[in-house]
Amino acid sequence: MQISINGETKAFEVPLTVEQMLSAIGLDARKVAVERNREIVPRSAYGETPIADGDSFEVVHFIGGGSPEYDDDLVVAGNRYRSRLLVGTGKYKDFEETAKAIQASGAEIVTVAVRRVNITDPNQPMLVDYVDPKTYTYLPNTAGCYTADDAVRTLRLAREAGGWDLVKLEVLGDQKTLYPHMTETLAAAEQLVGEGFKVMVYCTDDPIFAKRLEDIGCVAIMPLAAPIGSGLGIQNPVNIRLIVEQATVPVLVDAGVGTASDAAVAMELGCDGVLMNTAIAEAGDPILMARAMKLAVESGRLAYRAGRMAKKRYADPSSPLAGLI
């Protein structure tokens, strides 16, 4: 059975009541109001009101103050995020610095690698002790995988460990460039989507491959700006823009960002977000750089929404010439 909730299509098993629907999407029935097919459903009737295929719901609640400045959330696989900056959790000196940098960045999604537990010393601190998966969305990735089989196996383990189905797929071609191996990436993406994973996929900046991954069913396309960890910034803005223009799912620049201006450029090109790790973790002051990246992503997004002035060949005075002394 498929229904619409606040404009998004959701699938549920039947039979289902309004109360069960709210519980399934994680809402407290005491804190919301529900409209079903343009008719208010009394709160007292939530447990007795059945849902039919094709029903349309509006679910609302109270927020502080008046309307927000603008509604510009990042939506990935039906989930909404205020921050358009995603950050990795590697390369920091310790987990405490990792946690502080993530907090300064304002990120809500953090990528995590899947590695073997240290069975020799199982009491060693773990990332979850510092970065709460109830506060942040963990995005398991396949860093270090060079074949589709290894990537699929890794993400199956990740789903078993934490129940995550939103994942980041990357299949690398070689150790020197860490460039995406697109043949293996396509094969892994097809298999993972078929198994119910919501795949955010690291890929080359080739618009043809990007479109193919979207057609397979990936929920976000993540072309590299430059090789992983290089800090070179966006090397091919033309292709990034082409990918953005053709996509119907979020496009996030992934890999190669070095400083705040790189992040701003990515957002000004129309990207929906930026994912980075090394640019923050290897900065002289990771906490300060995390804050800079937060502001860069926000300002780049605002500039894109505002629409930049046209470039001109000659000067155009901003002060009027009429009445000149």
Solvent accessible surface area in square Angstrom, and as a share of the most:
residue,aa,sasa,rsa
1,M,49,0.22
2,Q,105,0.47
3,I,4,0.02
4,S,33,0.21
5,I,12,0.06
6,N,76,0.39
7,G,68,0.65
8,E,48,0.22
9,T,93,0.54
10,K,65,0.28
11,A,75,0.58
12,F,33,0.14
13,E,152,0.68
14,V,95,0.55
15,P,129,0.81
16,L,20,0.10
17,T,30,0.18
18,V,0,0.00
19,E,88,0.40
20,Q,93,0.41
21,M,0,0.00
22,L,0,0.00
23,S,82,0.53
24,A,67,0.52
25,I,58,0.29
26,G,64,0.62
27,L,68,0.34
28,D,48,0.25
29,A,25,0.19
30,R,186,0.68
31,K,140,0.59
32,V,12,0.07
33,A,43,0.34
34,V,1,0.01
35,E,49,0.22
36,R,64,0.23
37,N,72,0.37
38,R,212,0.77
39,E,127,0.57
40,I,126,0.64
41,V,11,0.07
42,P,78,0.49
43,R,124,0.45
44,S,105,0.68
45,A,25,0.20
46,Y,6,0.02
47,G,37,0.36
48,E,141,0.63
49,T,22,0.13
50,P,89,0.56
51,I,13,0.07
52,A,50,0.39
53,D,104,0.54
54,G,60,0.58
55,D,10,0.05
56,S,52,0.34
57,F,1,0.00
58,E,78,0.35
59,V,13,0.07
60,V,86,0.49
61,H,121,0.54
62,F,199,0.83
63,I,101,0.51
64,G,74,0.71
65,G,80,0.77
66,G,62,0.59
67,S,107,0.69
68,P,74,0.47
69,E,155,0.70
70,Y,65,0.25
71,D,102,0.53
72,D,16,0.08
73,D,26,0.13
74,L,3,0.02
75,V,52,0.30
76,V,0,0.00
77,A,32,0.25
78,G,28,0.27
79,N,62,0.32
80,R,124,0.45
81,Y,17,0.06
82,R,149,0.55
83,S,22,0.14
84,R,21,0.08
85,L,3,0.01
86,L,1,0.01
87,V,2,0.01
88,G,2,0.02
89,T,22,0.13
90,G,33,0.31
91,K,119,0.50
92,Y,26,0.10
93,K,164,0.69
94,D,66,0.34
95,F,67,0.28
96,E,95,0.43
97,E,24,0.11
98,T,2,0.01
99,A,26,0.20
100,K,105,0.45
101,A,1,0.01
102,I,1,0.00
103,Q,137,0.61
104,A,24,0.18
105,S,0,0.00
106,G,27,0.26
107,A,3,0.03
108,E,56,0.25
109,I,3,0.01
110,V,0,0.00
111,T,7,0.04
112,V,12,0.07
113,A,53,0.41
114,V,41,0.24
115,R,154,0.56
116,R,231,0.84
117,V,90,0.52
118,N,71,0.36
119,I,151,0.77
120,T,127,0.74
121,D,56,0.29
122,P,79,0.50
123,N,138,0.71
124,Q,93,0.41
125,P,79,0.49
126,M,89,0.40
127,L,28,0.14
128,V,70,0.40
129,D,100,0.52
130,Y,100,0.38
131,V,2,0.01
132,D,63,0.33
133,P,52,0.33
134,K,190,0.80
135,T,94,0.55
136,Y,40,0.15
137,T,42,0.25
138,Y,8,0.03
139,L,0,0.00
140,P,0,0.00
141,N,15,0.08
142,T,1,0.00
143,A,30,0.23
144,G,45,0.43
145,C,12,0.07
146,Y,70,0.27
147,T,56,0.33
148,A,11,0.08
149,D,110,0.57
150,D,64,0.33
151,A,0,0.00
152,V,4,0.02
153,R,160,0.58
154,T,22,0.13
155,L,0,0.00
156,R,110,0.40
157,L,102,0.51
158,A,2,0.02
159,R,75,0.27
160,E,148,0.66
161,A,89,0.69
162,G,35,0.34
163,G,58,0.55
164,W,69,0.24
165,D,50,0.26
166,L,12,0.06
167,V,0,0.00
168,K,10,0.04
169,L,0,0.00
170,E,9,0.04
171,V,0,0.00
172,L,6,0.03
173,G,37,0.36
174,D,62,0.32
175,Q,148,0.66
176,K,194,0.82
177,T,53,0.31
178,L,49,0.25
179,Y,87,0.33
180,P,9,0.06
181,H,70,0.31
182,M,15,0.07
183,T,93,0.54
184,E,48,0.21
185,T,0,0.00
186,L,34,0.17
187,A,53,0.41
188,A,0,0.00
189,A,0,0.00
190,E,98,0.44
191,Q,78,0.35
192,L,0,0.00
193,V,41,0.24
194,G,68,0.65
195,E,57,0.25
196,G,47,0.45
197,F,8,0.03
198,K,73,0.31
199,V,0,0.00
200,M,0,0.00
201,V,0,0.00
202,Y,1,0.00
203,C,0,0.00
204,T,14,0.08
205,D,24,0.13
206,D,48,0.25
207,P,22,0.14
208,I,136,0.69
209,F,70,0.29
210,A,2,0.01
211,K,75,0.32
212,R,110,0.40
213,L,0,0.00
214,E,21,0.09
215,D,90,0.46
216,I,25,0.13
217,G,34,0.33
218,C,2,0.01
219,V,29,0.17
220,A,0,0.00
221,I,1,0.00
222,M,0,0.00
223,P,0,0.00
224,L,6,0.03
225,A,4,0.03
226,A,3,0.03
227,P,45,0.28
228,I,57,0.29
229,G,37,0.35
230,S,46,0.30
231,G,36,0.35
232,L,111,0.55
233,G,3,0.03
234,I,28,0.14
235,Q,109,0.49
236,N,52,0.27
237,P,58,0.36
238,V,103,0.59
239,N,35,0.18
240,I,1,0.01
241,R,96,0.35
242,L,84,0.42
243,I,1,0.00
244,V,24,0.14
245,E,114,0.51
246,Q,62,0.27
247,A,23,0.18
248,T,119,0.69
249,V,37,0.21
250,P,22,0.14
251,V,1,0.01
252,L,0,0.00
253,V,0,0.00
254,D,5,0.03
255,A,13,0.10
256,G,5,0.05
257,V,7,0.04
258,G,21,0.21
259,T,60,0.35
260,A,27,0.21
261,S,68,0.44
262,D,25,0.13
263,A,0,0.00
264,A,18,0.14
265,V,66,0.38
266,A,0,0.00
267,M,0,0.00
268,E,84,0.38
269,L,27,0.14
270,G,5,0.05
271,C,0,0.00
272,D,35,0.18
273,G,0,0.00
274,V,0,0.00
275,L,9,0.04
276,M,6,0.03
277,N,36,0.18
278,T,23,0.14
279,A,12,0.09
280,I,1,0.01
281,A,9,0.07
282,E,117,0.53
283,A,22,0.17
284,G,91,0.87
285,D,69,0.36
286,P,15,0.10
287,I,60,0.30
288,L,125,0.62
289,M,45,0.20
290,A,0,0.00
291,R,113,0.41
292,A,36,0.28
293,M,0,0.00
294,K,52,0.22
295,L,83,0.41
296,A,9,0.07
297,V,4,0.02
298,E,78,0.35
299,S,60,0.39
300,G,1,0.01
301,R,32,0.12
302,L,78,0.39
303,A,42,0.32
304,Y,83,0.32
305,R,112,0.41
306,A,87,0.67
307,G,51,0.49
308,R,168,0.61
309,M,127,0.57
310,A,72,0.56
311,K,166,0.70
312,K,114,0.48
313,R,211,0.77
314,Y,167,0.64
315,A,103,0.80
316,D,91,0.47
317,P,88,0.55
318,S,118,0.76
319,S,79,0.51
320,P,112,0.71
321,L,124,0.62
322,A,94,0.73
323,G,80,0.77
324,L,143,0.71
325,I,211,1.07
